[in-house]
Amino acid sequence: MRNRVLAVFTTWPLVLALAALLVNDWLLKQAYPGLVTGKLSDFAGIAVVAMPLFAASPRHARAIYLAFFGAFLWWKSPASSAFIAFMNDVQPLQIGRTVDYWDLMALAILPACEKFAVSQPRSIVNPAALRRWVLPPVLAATLFGVVATSYPRHSNDFNIKAVESSAPIPRDQIVAAISQVAKARGLKPREPNPPHWAGAFMGRGIFLTYTFLGDNEIGVGINIKSGMFGDGEMRRAEKLSAEIKKTLSLRFKSLEFVEPPPKP
């Protein structure tokens, strides 16, 4: 079993899935936001995790299917919000995800992963000595691809509050203002953005979210995670934050902006 699992990590399907996950999360999503790049990471990420699991426990395929469905459904639903909030409070790196049940379609790749993993896959590296040199970086890249790409590199968060606590915020108008600024900065809706409890925009290396925390408060998050090639995204995030605040200040006189306290 051990040899079969290790062999999977040096096969073309896993290496290609891992490359797709890294390139898509760090480059393509920011350069070409849309349906294809939005779903590609889900398919690739599931494949990278599923193939070794099926190779390790081919007799427990049904349990693996159920575990993937339950875990992915929980992660892509509001049920995971409390866990994300807790993790963001206790550790410095911020976890981010978008509630989108359409992402569950990525589970359709599981049967192909199972079929490949149990078919005695051959490593792309034949000599055992060379495999020892190739396998460690592939394992490290796999861990980075699965874990690190869930974290934004930088976060710029603030809350929008009504000056008078009893005054309800004009939701429709504020959402329209945020949407206008986001689109002017080249961001596109990541999912439908009705003026209800939350919305998201993405583009040019930036992920913008807003969440209504009550009748008179909105939380705004501006995250980036493609800044490994420079600080351009960070500057764009700061300009986007300033533009949102400026636009809302000009249109609404009864709002204030509250920065969250720094984490210890």
Buried (B, 14 or more C-beta within 10 A) or exposed (E): EEEBBBBBBBBEBBBEBBEBBBBBBBBBBBEEBEEEBBBBBBBBBBBBBBBBBBBBBBEEBEEBBEEBEEEBBEBBBEEBEEEBEEEBEEEEBBBBEBBBEEBBEBBEBBEEBBEBBBEEBEBEBEEEEEBEEBBEEBBEBBEEBBEBBBBBBBBBBBBBBBEEEEEEBBBEEBBBBBBEBBEEBBBEBBBEBEBEEBBBBBBBBBBBBBBBBEEBBBBBBBBBBBBEEEEEBBEBBBEBBEBBBEBBEEEBEEBEBEEEEEEE
